[in-house]
Amino acid sequence: MNKQELIAMISEKTGMTKADANRAVDAYHESVMHELKKGGEVRLVGFGTFLLGHRAATTGRNPRTGAKINIPASKRPKFRPGQPFVDEVN
């Protein structure tokens, strides 16, 4: 399912127009990203939690030359599904 298909499904299930559903999906994405940028997390009971993971700095190798390269520390968004969500999928 892509974004347009999701918007169409939300529009159909809620009776919203597709334009309103599009704005709702965009607002949801922006809200989750904003909270993660602040270092917070978004908990949706029964669905799951969006949170930030931290990757430590490490040393890697260039596969072509074999030269050592420094890989800086970074933050990675993660999603941890809630148990009801996992149960529904299984």
C-alpha positions as CSV (number, residue, x, y, z in Angstrom):
1,M,0.0,0.0,0.0
2,N,1.3,3.4,-0.9
3,K,0.4,6.8,0.5
4,Q,-2.4,7.5,-2.0
5,E,-4.0,4.1,-1.3
6,L,-3.8,4.8,2.4
7,I,-5.5,8.1,1.9
8,A,-8.2,6.5,-0.2
9,M,-8.8,3.9,2.5
10,I,-9.0,6.5,5.3
11,S,-11.3,8.6,3.2
12,E,-13.6,5.6,2.6
13,K,-13.6,4.4,6.3
14,T,-14.2,7.9,7.8
15,G,-16.3,9.7,5.2
16,M,-13.7,12.4,5.0
17,T,-12.8,13.9,1.6
18,K,-9.5,12.7,0.1
19,A,-8.1,16.2,0.6
20,D,-9.0,16.1,4.3
21,A,-7.6,12.6,4.6
22,N,-4.4,13.7,2.9
23,R,-4.0,16.6,5.3
24,A,-4.6,14.2,8.2
25,V,-1.9,11.8,7.1
26,D,0.5,14.6,6.5
27,A,-0.2,16.1,9.9
28,Y,0.4,12.7,11.5
29,H,3.7,12.2,9.8
30,E,4.8,15.7,10.7
31,S,3.8,15.3,14.3
32,V,5.6,12.0,14.7
33,M,8.8,13.4,13.1
34,H,8.6,16.6,15.2
35,E,8.4,14.6,18.4
36,L,11.3,12.3,17.4
37,K,13.4,15.3,16.5
38,K,12.8,16.7,20.0
39,G,14.1,13.4,21.4
40,G,10.7,12.2,22.5
41,E,8.7,9.1,21.6
42,V,5.1,8.6,20.3
43,R,3.2,5.8,22.1
44,L,0.0,4.6,20.4
45,V,-1.5,2.1,22.8
46,G,-2.5,-1.1,21.0
47,F,-0.5,-0.2,17.9
48,G,3.1,0.5,18.9
49,T,5.8,3.1,19.8
50,F,7.9,5.3,17.6
51,L,11.2,6.1,19.3
52,L,14.8,7.0,18.6
53,G,17.7,4.6,18.7
54,H,21.3,5.6,19.0
55,R,24.1,4.2,17.0
56,A,27.6,4.6,18.4
57,A,30.4,5.9,16.3
58,T,32.4,3.0,14.8
59,T,35.3,2.3,12.4
60,G,34.5,0.6,9.1
61,R,36.3,-0.3,5.9
62,N,35.9,0.9,2.4
63,P,35.1,-2.3,0.5
64,R,37.0,-1.1,-2.6
65,T,40.2,0.1,-1.1
66,G,40.2,-1.5,2.3
67,A,41.0,1.9,3.9
68,K,39.6,2.5,7.3
69,I,36.8,5.1,7.6
70,N,35.1,6.6,10.6
71,I,31.4,6.2,10.8
72,P,29.9,8.9,13.0
73,A,27.3,8.3,15.7
74,S,23.8,8.8,14.6
75,K,20.1,8.7,15.7
76,R,17.8,6.2,14.0
77,P,14.0,6.2,14.2
78,K,12.6,2.8,15.3
79,F,9.2,1.3,15.6
80,R,8.3,-1.2,18.3
81,P,4.9,-2.8,17.6
82,G,2.4,-3.3,20.5
83,Q,1.2,-6.8,21.4
84,P,-2.3,-6.3,20.1
85,F,-0.8,-5.3,16.7
86,V,1.5,-8.3,16.7
87,D,-1.4,-10.6,17.6
88,E,-3.6,-9.2,14.8
89,V,-0.9,-9.7,12.2
90,N,-0.3,-13.3,13.3
